[in-house]
Amino acid sequence: MADPDLRDRFLNTLTGKAVDKVPALSVTQTGTVELMKESGAAWPEAHFDAEKMAALALSAHTFAGLEAVRYPFCLTVLSEAMGCRINQGRYDIQPSPGSHPFAKEPEKLELPSDFTERGRIPLIFDVTSILRKKVGEEVPLIAGMEGPASLASRLIGTYNFLTWTLKKPEILKECLEVTRAVCSIYTEMLYEAGVDAVCIVDGIAGPDTLDPRHMDALIKPEYERFCRSGKGIKLIHVCGNSTSILKTLSRCGFQGISIEEKVTDLRAAKKLVGGKTSLIGNLSSSGVMLNGTCEEIEEEARRCLEGGIDILAPGCGIAPKTPIKNIRALIEARNEYYR
């Protein structure tokens, strides 16, 4: 039986209210090969079929113990709806964009009038409805999506995105205005469908790829608009060592920031984001979560908790070949910490 406090604990954490213990979950992708076998729903079909997507997403809660249901499992839903051709991937590889439809004519990038009817947008709303009926009001639902920067880079191409920050910033700014609007409209509809939080994933905006100066000039204004638009909890995940932009992100209005293990000083990170923004993470998805022992996971989880992490989670999307026992070890480590 689900813990009736899971959803309240999650929402209270992100709105600055007291909780009995730190939530343990994932705000990034949760599909694994073992969970595909347990649920009977496997990639690539589970990316494109509502019932299978819901079954696989739910299995991370019912079989692995994560205290939220997070879906979908890729970052191509908005890209596809905006015109990208999508490579479907395979059972252990996520879908990926196979084209950049506005690389040569960025001036033609605009919000389609039929956006909500395109690609898998209706499917994700169906998945939300299915999951809300299955978990009731006790378990939080988290919907992931490409962030404005990542979506723009898919539509115009990564090379163009990065070079235009220097050579054509005004054109890139116009592209980001459109992609932010896409994210905002999609988010509003997701909340109406029943999600509790959305998490934008914007790896290309991180300092490992983009100069923080361009973050401030081009992307921060769109993040601020995104956070001001509509209602609900808005989270962000940025890959790499995001320490240098944590203060900037916290001032945009996100209730939570998901960080990778490359952010090594959690106490310093907490000071940077202040008391109004929750830090989420940051056990290595490709390291200890994938290949570590349960004892090593417990040690890393304790480090996170002692460092002041607000939501205990993998630092990035869970690797498809991660054992279920390692995901459970994350939950058990949190429970042991509070005994």
TIKESE-300331 format. One record per residue (C-alpha): residue number from 0; residue in one letter; x, y, z. Coordinates in steps of 0.2 Angstrom, whole numbers, padded with zeros to 4 digits, always signed. Each point is the difference from the previous one (the first is absolute). Example, Ala and Ser with C-alpha at 12.3 -4.5 7.8 and 13.67 -1.06 7.14 Angstrom:
2
(atom 0; A; (+0062; -0022; +0039)) (atom 1; S; (+0006; +0017; -0003)) 
This chain:
339
(atom 0; M; (+0000; +0000; +0000)) (atom 1; A; (+0007; +0017; -0004)) (atom 2; D; (+0006; +0012; +0013)) (atom 3; P; (-0014; +0013; +0001)) (atom 4; D; (+0014; +0013; +0005)) (atom 5; L; (+0010; -0002; -0016)) (atom 6; R; (-0009; +0014; -0010)) (atom 7; D; (-0001; +0012; +0015)) (atom 8; R; (+0018; -0003; +0004)) (atom 9; F; (+0006; +0004; -0017)) (atom 10; L; (-0011; +0015; -0002)) (atom 11; N; (+0004; +0007; +0017)) (atom 12; T; (+0019; -0002; -0003)) (atom 13; L; (-0001; +0010; -0016)) (atom 14; T; (-0011; +0014; +0008)) (atom 15; G; (+0012; +0002; +0015)) (atom 16; K; (-0011; -0009; +0013)) (atom 17; A; (+0006; -0012; +0014)) (atom 18; V; (+0001; -0019; -0004)) (atom 19; D; (+0003; -0015; +0010)) (atom 20; K; (+0014; -0006; -0012)) (atom 21; V; (+0007; +0004; -0017)) (atom 22; P; (-0009; -0007; -0015)) (atom 23; A; (+0009; -0014; -0010)) (atom 24; L; (-0004; +0000; -0018)) (atom 25; S; (+0005; +0005; -0018)) (atom 26; V; (-0004; +0016; -0009)) (atom 27; T; (+0009; -0007; -0015)) (atom 28; Q; (-0003; -0016; -0011)) (atom 29; T; (-0004; -0016; +0009)) (atom 30; G; (-0002; -0014; -0013)) (atom 31; T; (+0012; -0015; +0002)) (atom 32; V; (+0001; -0017; -0008)) (atom 33; E; (-0004; -0009; +0016)) (atom 34; L; (-0016; +0011; +0002)) (atom 35; M; (-0005; -0003; -0018)) (atom 36; K; (+0000; -0019; +0004)) (atom 37; E; (-0009; +0002; +0016)) (atom 38; S; (-0014; +0012; -0008)) (atom 39; G; (-0001; -0009; -0016)) (atom 40; A; (+0003; +0017; -0009)) (atom 41; A; (+0016; +0002; -0009)) (atom 42; W; (+0008; +0013; -0011)) (atom 43; P; (-0002; +0006; -0013)) (atom 44; E; (-0018; -0004; +0000)) (atom 45; A; (-0002; +0008; +0018)) (atom 46; H; (+0005; +0017; -0008)) (atom 47; F; (-0015; -0001; -0012)) (atom 48; D; (-0014; -0009; +0009)) (atom 49; A; (-0010; +0008; +0014)) (atom 50; E; (-0004; -0016; +0010)) (atom 51; K; (+0018; -0007; -0002)) (atom 52; M; (+0008; +0017; +0005)) (atom 53; A; (-0011; +0001; +0015)) (atom 54; A; (+0004; -0018; +0005)) (atom 55; L; (+0018; +0003; -0001)) (atom 56; A; (+0000; +0016; +0009)) (atom 57; L; (-0011; -0007; +0014)) (atom 58; S; (+0012; -0015; +0002)) (atom 59; A; (+0014; +0012; +0006)) (atom 60; H; (-0011; +0004; +0015)) (atom 61; T; (-0008; -0017; +0003)) (atom 62; F; (+0015; -0012; -0003)) (atom 63; A; (+0015; +0012; +0004)) (atom 64; G; (-0008; +0011; +0013)) (atom 65; L; (+0003; +0017; -0007)) (atom 66; E; (-0012; +0012; +0009)) (atom 67; A; (-0007; +0008; -0016)) (atom 68; V; (-0005; -0005; -0018)) (atom 69; R; (+0011; +0009; -0013)) (atom 70; Y; (-0003; -0001; -0019)) (atom 71; P; (+0003; +0000; -0014)) (atom 72; F; (+0017; -0009; -0003)) (atom 73; C; (+0007; +0011; -0013)) (atom 74; L; (+0003; +0018; -0005)) (atom 75; T; (-0008; +0000; -0017)) (atom 76; V; (-0019; +0003; +0002)) (atom 77; L; (+0001; +0019; -0003)) (atom 78; S; (+0013; -0002; -0013)) (atom 79; E; (-0011; -0012; -0010)) (atom 80; A; (-0015; +0012; +0002)) (atom 81; M; (+0010; +0014; -0007)) (atom 82; G; (+0006; -0009; -0015)) (atom 83; C; (+0015; -0011; +0004)) (atom 84; R; (+0001; -0017; -0007)) (atom 85; I; (+0003; -0012; +0014)) (atom 86; N; (+0011; -0016; +0001)) (atom 87; Q; (-0010; -0012; +0011)) (atom 88; G; (+0015; -0008; +0008)) (atom 89; R; (-0001; -0018; +0007)) (atom 90; Y; (-0003; -0009; +0017)) (atom 91; D; (+0015; +0008; +0008)) (atom 92; I; (+0002; +0016; -0010)) (atom 93; Q; (-0011; +0015; +0001)) (atom 94; P; (-0008; +0009; -0015)) (atom 95; S; (+0010; +0014; -0008)) (atom 96; P; (-0003; +0014; -0012)) (atom 97; G; (+0005; -0005; -0018)) (atom 98; S; (-0002; +0017; -0008)) (atom 99; H; (+0001; +0019; +0003)) (atom 100; P; (-0015; +0007; -0010)) (atom 101; F; (+0004; +0019; +0003)) (atom 102; A; (+0019; -0001; -0002)) (atom 103; K; (+0000; +0010; -0016)) (atom 104; E; (-0016; +0010; +0002)) (atom 105; P; (-0001; +0005; +0019)) (atom 106; E; (-0011; +0015; -0004)) (atom 107; K; (-0014; -0013; -0004)) (atom 108; L; (+0000; -0007; +0017)) (atom 109; E; (-0016; +0004; +0009)) (atom 110; L; (-0013; -0008; +0011)) (atom 111; P; (-0012; -0011; -0011)) (atom 112; S; (-0018; +0004; +0002)) (atom 113; D; (-0003; -0019; +0002)) (atom 114; F; (+0014; -0003; +0012)) (atom 115; T; (-0010; -0009; +0013)) (atom 116; E; (-0006; -0013; -0013)) (atom 117; R; (+0017; -0004; -0007)) (atom 118; G; (+0011; -0015; +0002)) (atom 119; R; (-0001; -0008; +0018)) (atom 120; I; (-0007; +0015; +0009)) (atom 121; P; (-0017; -0008; +0001)) (atom 122; L; (+0008; -0017; +0005)) (atom 123; I; (+0008; +0009; +0015)) (atom 124; F; (-0016; +0007; +0006)) (atom 125; D; (-0008; -0018; -0001)) (atom 126; V; (+0015; -0007; +0010)) (atom 127; T; (-0003; +0014; +0013)) (atom 128; S; (-0018; -0005; +0001)) (atom 129; I; (+0004; -0019; +0002)) (atom 130; L; (+0013; +0003; +0013)) (atom 131; R; (-0011; +0012; +0010)) (atom 132; K; (-0014; -0013; +0001)) (atom 133; K; (+0012; -0014; +0005)) (atom 134; V; (+0009; +0010; +0014)) (atom 135; G; (-0014; +0011; +0006)) (atom 136; E; (+0006; +0015; +0009)) (atom 137; E; (+0013; -0009; +0011)) (atom 138; V; (+0015; +0000; -0012)) (atom 139; P; (+0007; +0015; -0009)) (atom 140; L; (+0001; +0000; -0019)) (atom 141; I; (+0015; +0008; -0008)) (atom 142; A; (+0000; +0004; -0019)) (atom 143; G; (+0017; +0003; -0009)) (atom 144; M; (+0003; +0010; -0016)) (atom 145; E; (+0013; +0009; -0010)) (atom 146; G; (+0004; +0017; +0007)) (atom 147; P; (+0000; +0015; -0011)) (atom 148; A; (+0019; -0001; -0004)) (atom 149; S; (+0000; -0018; -0004)) (atom 150; L; (-0015; +0001; -0010)) (atom 151; A; (+0007; +0015; -0010)) (atom 152; S; (+0016; -0010; -0003)) (atom 153; R; (-0010; -0015; -0007)) (atom 154; L; (-0010; +0011; -0012)) (atom 155; I; (+0015; +0010; -0007)) (atom 156; G; (+0014; -0012; +0004)) (atom 157; T; (+0013; +0000; +0014)) (atom 158; Y; (+0014; +0008; -0010)) (atom 159; N; (-0011; +0015; -0005)) (atom 160; F; (-0006; +0002; +0017)) (atom 161; L; (+0017; +0002; +0007)) (atom 162; T; (+0007; +0010; -0013)) (atom 163; W; (-0015; +0012; -0001)) (atom 164; T; (+0003; +0004; +0018)) (atom 165; L; (+0015; +0010; -0007)) (atom 166; K; (-0005; +0004; -0018)) (atom 167; K; (-0019; +0001; +0000)) (atom 168; P; (-0006; +0003; +0017)) (atom 169; E; (-0016; +0009; -0005)) (atom 170; I; (-0005; -0014; -0011)) (atom 171; L; (+0003; -0012; +0014)) (atom 172; K; (-0009; +0011; +0012)) (atom 173; E; (-0015; -0001; -0012)) (atom 174; C; (+0001; -0019; -0001)) (atom 175; L; (+0001; -0001; +0019)) (atom 176; E; (-0016; +0010; +0002)) (atom 177; V; (-0009; -0012; -0011)) (atom 178; T; (+0006; -0016; +0009)) (atom 179; R; (-0003; +0008; +0017)) (atom 180; A; (-0018; +0003; -0005)) (atom 181; V; (-0001; -0018; -0006)) (atom 182; C; (+0006; -0006; +0018)) (atom 183; S; (-0012; +0012; +0009)) (atom 184; I; (-0016; -0005; -0010)) (atom 185; Y; (+0005; -0019; +0002)) (atom 186; T; (+0003; +0003; +0018)) (atom 187; E; (-0017; +0008; +0003)) (atom 188; M; (-0009; -0014; -0009)) (atom 189; L; (+0009; -0013; +0010)) (atom 190; Y; (-0006; +0008; +0016)) (atom 191; E; (-0017; +0000; -0006)) (atom 192; A; (+0002; -0018; -0004)) (atom 193; G; (+0005; -0004; +0018)) (atom 194; V; (+0019; +0001; +0002)) (atom 195; D; (+0008; +0006; +0016)) (atom 196; A; (+0016; +0006; -0007)) (atom 197; V; (+0009; +0003; -0016)) (atom 198; C; (+0019; -0002; -0002)) (atom 199; I; (+0008; +0008; -0015)) (atom 200; V; (+0017; -0008; -0005)) (atom 201; D; (+0012; +0013; -0008)) (atom 202; G; (+0017; -0008; -0001)) (atom 203; I; (+0007; +0012; -0013)) (atom 204; A; (-0003; +0015; +0011)) (atom 205; G; (+0012; -0007; +0013)) (atom 206; P; (+0018; +0008; +0002)) (atom 207; D; (+0008; -0016; -0007)) (atom 208; T; (-0007; +0005; -0017)) (atom 209; L; (-0006; +0018; +0001)) (atom 210; D; (+0009; +0016; +0007)) (atom 211; P; (-0009; +0006; +0015)) (atom 212; R; (+0000; +0017; -0008)) (atom 213; H; (-0011; -0006; -0013)) (atom 214; M; (-0011; -0009; +0012)) (atom 215; D; (-0003; +0017; +0009)) (atom 216; A; (-0003; +0010; -0016)) (atom 217; L; (-0010; -0013; -0011)) (atom 218; I; (-0008; -0014; +0011)) (atom 219; K; (-0003; +0007; +0017)) (atom 220; P; (-0013; +0012; -0006)) (atom 221; E; (-0010; -0014; -0008)) (atom 222; Y; (+0002; -0011; +0016)) (atom 223; E; (-0007; +0015; +0010)) (atom 224; R; (-0015; +0001; -0012)) (atom 225; F; (-0003; -0019; +0000)) (atom 226; C; (+0000; +0000; +0019)) (atom 227; R; (-0012; +0015; +0001)) (atom 228; S; (-0012; -0007; -0013)) (atom 229; G; (-0015; -0011; +0007)) (atom 230; K; (+0000; -0009; +0016)) (atom 231; G; (+0008; -0015; +0008)) (atom 232; I; (+0017; -0007; +0005)) (atom 233; K; (+0014; +0003; -0013)) (atom 234; L; (+0017; -0009; +0002)) (atom 235; I; (+0015; +0000; -0011)) (atom 236; H; (+0014; -0012; -0003)) (atom 237; V; (+0017; +0006; -0008)) (atom 238; C; (+0014; -0012; -0003)) (atom 239; G; (+0018; +0001; +0005)) (atom 240; N; (+0007; +0011; +0013)) (atom 241; S; (-0013; +0013; +0002)) (atom 242; T; (+0007; +0009; +0016)) (atom 243; S; (+0004; +0016; -0010)) (atom 244; I; (-0018; +0002; -0005)) (atom 245; L; (-0009; -0006; +0015)) (atom 246; K; (-0003; +0018; +0007)) (atom 247; T; (-0007; +0005; -0017)) (atom 248; L; (-0011; -0015; -0001)) (atom 249; S; (-0007; +0003; +0017)) (atom 250; R; (-0005; +0018; -0004)) (atom 251; C; (-0010; -0005; -0015)) (atom 252; G; (-0014; -0007; +0011)) (atom 253; F; (+0003; -0019; -0001)) (atom 254; Q; (-0006; -0009; +0016)) (atom 255; G; (+0013; -0014; -0003)) (atom 256; I; (+0017; -0002; -0009)) (atom 257; S; (+0006; -0017; -0004)) (atom 258; I; (+0019; -0002; +0000)) (atom 259; E; (+0013; -0013; -0005)) (atom 260; E; (+0014; -0007; +0011)) (atom 261; K; (+0012; +0012; -0008)) (atom 262; V; (-0007; +0013; +0012)) (atom 263; T; (+0011; -0007; +0014)) (atom 264; D; (-0003; +0013; +0014)) (atom 265; L; (-0018; -0002; +0005)) (atom 266; R; (+0001; +0012; +0015)) (atom 267; A; (+0007; +0014; -0012)) (atom 268; A; (-0013; -0004; -0013)) (atom 269; K; (-0014; +0002; +0013)) (atom 270; K; (+0007; +0017; +0005)) (atom 271; L; (+0000; +0005; -0018)) (atom 272; V; (-0018; -0004; -0003)) (atom 273; G; (-0006; +0006; +0016)) (atom 274; G; (-0015; -0005; +0011)) (atom 275; K; (-0014; +0001; -0013)) (atom 276; T; (+0007; -0013; -0013)) (atom 277; S; (+0002; -0018; +0003)) (atom 278; L; (+0015; -0010; -0006)) (atom 279; I; (-0003; -0017; -0007)) (atom 280; G; (+0013; -0014; -0003)) (atom 281; N; (+0013; -0004; -0002)) (atom 282; L; (+0006; -0019; +0000)) (atom 283; S; (+0009; -0004; -0016)) (atom 284; S; (-0012; -0008; -0012)) (atom 285; S; (+0014; -0007; -0011)) (atom 286; G; (+0011; -0004; +0015)) (atom 287; V; (-0006; -0006; +0017)) (atom 288; M; (-0018; -0002; -0005)) (atom 289; L; (+0004; -0011; -0015)) (atom 290; N; (+0015; -0010; +0006)) (atom 291; G; (+0002; +0003; +0018)) (atom 292; T; (-0005; -0012; +0015)) (atom 293; C; (-0014; +0004; +0011)) (atom 294; E; (+0013; +0004; +0014)) (atom 295; E; (+0008; +0013; -0012)) (atom 296; I; (-0017; +0007; -0004)) (atom 297; E; (-0004; +0002; +0018)) (atom 298; E; (+0016; +0009; +0003)) (atom 299; E; (-0003; +0012; -0014)) (atom 300; A; (-0018; +0003; +0005)) (atom 301; R; (+0006; +0004; +0018)) (atom 302; R; (+0013; +0013; -0007)) (atom 303; C; (-0015; +0008; -0010)) (atom 304; L; (-0011; +0001; +0016)) (atom 305; E; (+0014; +0006; +0011)) (atom 306; G; (+0004; +0013; -0013)) (atom 307; G; (-0018; +0007; +0001)) (atom 308; I; (-0008; -0007; -0016)) (atom 309; D; (-0019; +0003; +0000)) (atom 310; I; (-0005; -0014; -0011)) (atom 311; L; (+0011; -0015; -0001)) (atom 312; A; (+0001; -0006; -0018)) (atom 313; P; (+0011; -0006; -0014)) (atom 314; G; (+0010; +0014; -0007)) (atom 315; C; (-0006; -0003; -0018)) (atom 316; G; (-0011; -0012; -0009)) (atom 317; I; (+0001; -0017; +0006)) (atom 318; A; (+0010; -0011; -0011)) (atom 319; P; (-0010; -0013; -0009)) (atom 320; K; (+0010; -0015; +0007)) (atom 321; T; (+0000; +0006; +0018)) (atom 322; P; (-0006; -0015; +0011)) (atom 323; I; (-0016; +0002; +0010)) (atom 324; K; (+0009; -0004; +0016)) (atom 325; N; (+0011; +0015; -0002)) (atom 326; I; (-0015; +0012; -0002)) (atom 327; R; (-0008; -0008; +0015)) (atom 328; A; (+0016; +0002; +0010)) (atom 329; L; (-0002; +0019; -0003)) (atom 330; I; (-0017; -0001; +0009)) (atom 331; E; (+0007; -0011; +0014)) (atom 332; A; (+0015; +0011; +0003)) (atom 333; R; (-0012; +0015; +0003)) (atom 334; N; (-0010; -0011; +0012)) (atom 335; E; (+0015; -0005; +0009)) (atom 336; Y; (+0006; +0018; +0002)) (atom 337; Y; (-0016; +0005; +0009)) (atom 338; R; (-0001; -0015; +0012)) 
